[in-house]
Structures are given as C-alpha cells and as structure tokens.
C-alpha cells in the first residue's frame, strides 16, 4: 500500500460547493436530491450558489442523502492541523 501524500494544492470550497460536488459525484441532479431529501430544488440551488446558508438541520438531511457526515458539508475547509481550540 502506498504512503499518504499530502496534496500540493489547497482550494477553498464553500458549504454549497461541497453539496454540489458530492451531489455530482453521486450522479444526482438537483431534482434527484430534492426528491431524496424533501428540500425544494430551488433551495438546493440557492445553497449551492451561496444565496442561503446551509444550516445544521439541512446539513443533516442532505448528508443522509449524500451518504457523508454532516461536518463534511458544514465545515468543508476545516483543517484540524491549522485550527486551535478556543
């Protein structure tokens, strides 16, 4: 098995970007995700485009449909090595 190699480039993504990326990786349309979650397609569009905030409750619902942990959606750019405890 090969060793872990840290990426040389870092890109910043928003919570909406994370939703879109995970949705597209699973080959789901916004309408598919809306049907799976009960969240209106227009709301999913607005989240993906940064027009409205994701919010924790929506993140939980979307995470179930996208098969990921809600933190992946809520904190997409968080790096444990760079953050300090409050």
N, C-alpha and C positions, 0 to 999 in steps of 0.2 A: 504494500500500500504506500502511496506517495505521501510525502510530508505536506502539511498545511503551508500554503504560501499566501501571505497577505497581499491583497490587491494593491497594485501600484497607483491606481487612480481612485479617488473618492468622489462620488457625486452626491449632491444633496437632493433628496426627494421629499415631497410633502406627503401628508397622510392621504390626500386624494390621489397622488401619483402611485402610492402603494396599492390602493384599492384597484386602480386601473391596471397596473402591472400584474397583480395577482389574478384579476379577472381575465385578462388577455392570455396569461399563461395557461389558464384552465379552459381556454377557448369558449368563454362565455360572453354573450353580448350584454349590454346594459339591461335589455329586456329580460334575458335569462336570469340575471342576478336579481332583478326586481321581482320576478316570479318566485325565486327561491327564498327571498327574504321578506316579502311583503312591503318593502320600501319602494316608493314610487320611482319609476325610471328617471323622471325629472329631478328627483332628489339625488339619485346616484350620479347623474350628470353634473349637478351642482357641486357635489362633494369632490368628484374627480377634477373639476375645474376650479376648485378653491373658492367657490361662491358662498358655500356654507360650511360650517365646521362639522367635522365627523362626529364628535361626541362619543363618550364611552359606551352608552347603551346601543347606539347604532353600530359601533365597532364590534360589539359582542355578536350582534345579529349577522353582520357581514362576515365576521371571522368564521362563524359556523358554516356559512355557505361557501366560503373560500378555503375552508379547511386549514386555517392558520390560527395562531394565538392572537388575541386582540391587541397585544402590545406591538405586534408587527405593524399593525395599522395605525395605532395611536402614536407610537414613538419610532417612526421609520428611520430617522437618522441618529438615534441614540447610540453612543459608543461607551460601553462600560469602562473602558480604559481611560477615557478622557474626562469622565464625569466625577465629581466629588460629592460626598454625602453632605447633606445640609446640616 
